[in-house]
Amino acid sequence: MRSEEGVTTVAILAMPRVYALDVSIPEHVFGRHPGYRVVVRGDVSGGAPLADVESADIVVVPGYEDPHVPVPDEYLKALRIAVERGARVVAICTGVFALAACGILNEKSATTHWHHTDELRLAYPCVDVVDNRLFVEDGAILTCAGGGAGMDACLHVVERDFGATAADGVAKELVFSSARGANEPQYRDVPTPPRDSLRATREWVLDNLGTSITVQQLAGHSLLSRRTLIRRFVRETGLPPMQWVALQRILHARRLLEASDWSVERIAGATGFGSAANFRTIFRREVGVTPTAYRKSHG
């Protein structure tokens, strides 16, 4: 949903007791792309009207201290009006409690910082609380854990709106790695090898996406048994090896569709999908549109 001038308005709704970091994250991410206009309203805006929240295309609700303490009714009213208008909503950390208090999370899936998931589940039993996930997207509502997960969630929005290349550019400006996927856990309870223990193997995959890649090849490259490779890969990336490879193929294809004039057939070969027909089928299943339609909207 875009404003009349073609720019997406992002309103950051700062609740009382707001975490300053959770305000600065969306300010920095969305402020780095010319397709967004960012305004901050609420507790840190010096009395600016909440009407800007009600009319925004995207509303971001940062986390705040003591989420069990009710927030002013005018904040919740502005949120409800925005959602009823069709706005998308991003809640960072405990910002999800404000969404739940509005009733807009009833029968929807959501997450928050692991420290608050039980509290959220107890206070709002109508919300399907998902444990240990970086972020959860249910329709027009995206909720995430705190800190770095807020960066991942905002970059995910940029990617949805303007493509993977645009999100990569914003991440590079912020000296942040490309956004992690929603399925990655917030934490791990068991000791794990360093995150870069399979980095060389993952880089080898990225350099060879146009070729056939198997789990056995990955195991051989990493000098690990097949079983150990799979276990470590899941720990480090949150995904089984071949699911991660498929995701990288799709991401590479999206970047080529956005930034090159290559034919669909050429992109299919360069990303390891083989035939154009197979590429079209898988791309539409994973992205929701055909490669040609994606290029028209993101090229």
N, C-alpha and C positions, 0 to 999 in steps of 0.2 A: 504494500500500500504506500503510495507516494503522494507528497503534497503537490499542489498545482504546478509549482515551478520545477518539478521533476526531482526534487531533493527530499530524501527521507528525514523526517524530523524525529530525533531521539530525545525524549525527555527523561532525565534522571531524577527520580522522586526520592529525595533524601528524607527518611523518617527521623523523628527525634532520636537522639543517641546513636546516630549513624556512624558507621566505621568510615573514616576518611579514605582509607585505601580502596574500599569498595566503590567509592564515588570516583576516584581518580582512574580506576581501571577502564570503565566504559568511556570516560572523558577522553582518555588517551587513544583507545582503540578506534572508536567511531570518529574522533576528531582528526584522525590521520587520513581519512578518505573523503574526497570532495563530494561524494554522493550523500553525505549525512550533514545535517545541521543539529548541533548538540546544545541543549539547554539544561540547566540544573535548577530544580525547583524544590521547595520544601524547607527543611530546617536550616539549610545553609545558604539560602538564596536571598536573604534580607527582605523577606516579605513579598517576593514576586508572586503573582497570581498562579494558582494551581490550574487555571483554565488551560494553560499550555500543556499540561499533562493530559487533560481530557481530550485535546485535539491532536495529540501526537500520533505518529505512525508506529513508533516503538516506545514502550515505557520500560525503563530499567529501574528495578527496586534494589538498592544496595542493602547489605546486611546492617544490622543495628544491634546494640547491646540490649540485654533483658527482653528477648522477644515475647516473653509471657506477659509483659506489661502492655495493655491496650494502647494503640496509637490513635491519634485524633480522628474523629469521624470524617472530617473533610478530606483527609488523605485517602481513606477507604472509598469514599464517594467518588473521588477523581479517578481512582483505579477502576471502579465498576463502570463508570461512564466511558472510559477509554476502551475497555474490553467490549462493552456493548456496541461501540462504534466500529469494532473490528481491529483494534490495535493489537500488535504483538507485544508480549510481555516477557522480560528477562528478569528473573529474581536471583540475586547473588547471595549465597550463604543464608543467613536468617531472614533475608528479605522475603523468603517463601512464606513466613508466618503472616505477613500482611496480606498476601494473596489468599491464603487459607482463611483468614478472618473475613475477607470479602465474600467468601463462598464460591469464588471462581475456580477453586481447585477440587470441588466436590466431584467424586467419581473420576478424578484424573490422577495420572502418575506424576510424582515429583520427588526431588531429592533435596538434600541440604548438607551442610558440613556434618561429618559423622558424629561429632559431639552432640548434635541436636536432633538426630533422626528419631530417637525414642521419644523425646519431648514432643516432636511434631506429630508422631503417630498417636500418642496418648491424647494430645489436645484436640486433634482433628481426625477422628476415626474414619471420616468419609473420604480422606485423601489416601491414595495408594502410595505409600512412602517406599521408595526404592533405596536400599542400603548400598553404600560403598560404590557409588557411581560418580564420575566427574560431573556429568550433566545429563538431564533427562528432558526430552522434547515431547510434549503431548499437544498436538495441534498447534495453536498459536502461542503456547506458553512453554517457556524454557526455564528450567530451574537448575541450579548448579551448587557445588560446594564452594567454599570460600577461597580467598587468595588466588593462586594461579589458575584454579578452575574457572574463575570469572573471566580471565583472559582467554582461555580456551572457548568458553561459551560465546563471548563477544566476537571472536574471530570466526567462529562457526556461523554466526549471523552474517558477517561480512561475506563469507564464502557463499552462503545461500543467495545473498542479494547481488553480488558482483562477480562471483567466480573465485576459483582457487588461486588464480594468479594475483588477483587483488588482495586476497587474504594473506598470501605469501609476502606481498609487498609491505603490507601493514606490519606483519610479524617481523620482517627484516628491519623496518624503521625502529621498532621497539626493542630490537635485539632479543627477540623471543623466537623459539623454535616454532615450526608450523604447528597449528592447533592439534592437540591430541584428540582421539576419538571419544565419543560419549561412553563407550563400553570400558574404557580404562578405569581401574579402581582408584579410589582416593588414597588407599593405603594397602599395605600387604602385611599380614601377621607373621609370615615366615621369612627367615633370612633369604635374601636373593643375591645373585651375582651382581656386579656393577652393571648399570644400565647400558654401558657400552660394550659388554662382554660379547655380544653378537653384532656389534656395529659393523664390523668388516663384512660379515655375511649379508646384512641388510643393504649395505652400500653395493655389494656385488649384485644383489637382486635389482636394485635401481639402475645399474649399468647394463643389465641384461633383460629388461622387461620384454623385449621383442622376441626372445627365445623361449623355448619350452623350459619350464622350471618345475622341479619335483621336490618333495620333502627329502628324498634320498640325496639329491644334489646338494641341498642346503646342509644336510647332516655331514656330507663329505667335505664341503667347503669349510665348515666350522670344526671339523675333526671331532665330532661328537657322534654318539649313537643316535639312531632315529628317535628313540624314546626320550633321551636326554635333550635332544634338540627341540622337540615339541614342548617339553615341560619348560625349558628355559625361555623359549620364544613366547609362550603364553605369559610367563611371569614378567617379561620385559616389555611386551607390547600390548598385552591384554587380549590378544587374538591368536588363534592357531596359525601356523605358518602360511598355509595356502589361502586362508581368508585374508591375511595381511597382504600377501602378494596380489590377490585380486583387487584389494582396495587401492594398492599402489598403481595398478594398471588403470583403474578408473580415474584416479587423480591425474595421472600423466595424460590420459586421453582428454580430460577436461581442460588441462592447460594447453594442449595442442589445439583443441577446438577454439579456445579463447584467443590464442596468440599467433596462430599460423593459418595459412591458406591451404594446408594439406587437404587432400581429398579424404573422405571417410575410409576408403579402401587403404590408403597409405597409413592413416592413423591406426587402423585395425592391425596392420602388420607390425607397426612400430611399437605397439603396446602389448603384443602377444595374444591378441584375440583371434588371430588367424583371418577368417573371412569377414567381409563387411557385414554379411547377414548375421553372423554370430555376435559380432561387436554391437550391432544395433539392438539385438534382442537383450543382451546382458546389460548394455548401457541404459536402455529404457527401464529395465527391471530395477536397477540399482539407483538411478538418478530420477526416474519418473517422467522423463521426456526423451525424445529421439535425439541422436547426436546433432542432426540438422537444426532441430528446434532449439537445442541448447546453444549452438553457435549463434543463432539469430538473436538470442536474448542476452548472451554474455560475450560475444565476439567484439 
